[in-house]
Amino acid sequence: MTVMFTERDRAYRRSQTKRFKTKTKKIAKSFSLGFKKSKQDALEYEEDWANRNFNNRQPCSCDACGNPRKHFNEPTIQEKRAFQDDNDVGTDPTGTDGE
C-alpha cells in the first residue's frame, strides 16, 4: 500500500520558514543599503524586514510598483497583450463595448 500524501511535520515547516527568510533577506539587501547610514543599520533593517515579510515578499504597493488597474484604472500588461493579439487595442475585453 502506497501513501499518496505525506504529512508535513513541524521540522518541515521550520525549514521552509528559514528558507523563506533567507530569500527575503537577499531581497531586502537589494534595496536597503542605500537608505541606511551604516552597515549595522542596514543589517538590522534587513533582518527586521525579512521577519515581517517572509510570507509576502513584495517590497511595496505604491503606484509605481502596484497594479495599474487599482491605481490608474487602466488595463494590466497581460490585458494589453491580449488586446494586441486581437487587434482590438482600446476595446472592452468583455466584448460589450459599454452597451
N, C-alpha and C positions, 0 to 999 in steps of 0.2 A: 504494500500500500504506500503510495507516494503522497507526500504532503504538498498541496498546491500553494499554500500560503504560509510563509514563515512569519512568526510573530516577531515584532521588533521589541527589543528589551531596552532597559534603561541605558546600558552601555552604548548601544547603537545611537540612541537619541543624543547622548552626551558627545559622542564622536562627531555626529552631524552638526551639532551646535558649535563645537570647536572649529570644525571645518568652515562653517558659515562665517564665524567671527574672524578667522584668519583671512578669508577672502574679502570681507568687509574692511578690514584694516588696510589691505592693499588699495582698495578703492578710496578710502579716506586719505591715505597718504598722497594720492594723486592731486587732491585739491586742498589740502590743509597746510602744506609747508609755506606757501606764500603769504598766509594770513597771520601767522603766529610770530612772535618776536624771537623766541628761542627754540632750539630743537627740543628741549624738555617740554615746553608748552605744546608744541606740535604733537609729540608722542602722547601726551596726556589727552589731547583733543581726539586723536585717532582712536585711542583706547575707549574713551567715553562714547564717541560716535558709533564705534563698532558694537559696543554693548547695547546701545539703544536701538540700532537699526539693522541688526544682523538678519532679521526676518524679512525686511523690506529695504533693499539696498539702494533705492532711488535717492540721490542726494538732495533733490529739492522738487518742488512742484510750481515753480514760478512760471510766468507766461512764456519765457524763452525756452524752458525745458519741458513744459507740460503739454497737455493735449490741446491742439488748436481748436477743436470743437468746443471745448469748455471755455477757453479764454477769448476766442475771436469769432466763434460761431461759423467756422469755415470747415470744409471737408478735410479729413486726415490725408496723409500721403498715400495710404493704401486706396482710399476712395478716389483720389485724383488719378492714380494709375489706372484704376478701373474705368474711369471716365475716358481717359485717353485711349484705352483699348477699344472702347465702343464708339470712339469719335463723337462723343456726346459731352464734351467739356462744358461745364456750367449748367447742365440739366439736372433735374432731380433724380437721384438714384432709384427712387421708388417707381418712377415712370408716370406719376400723376401730374407732374408739371404745374403744381399749385391749384389744380382744379378741385 
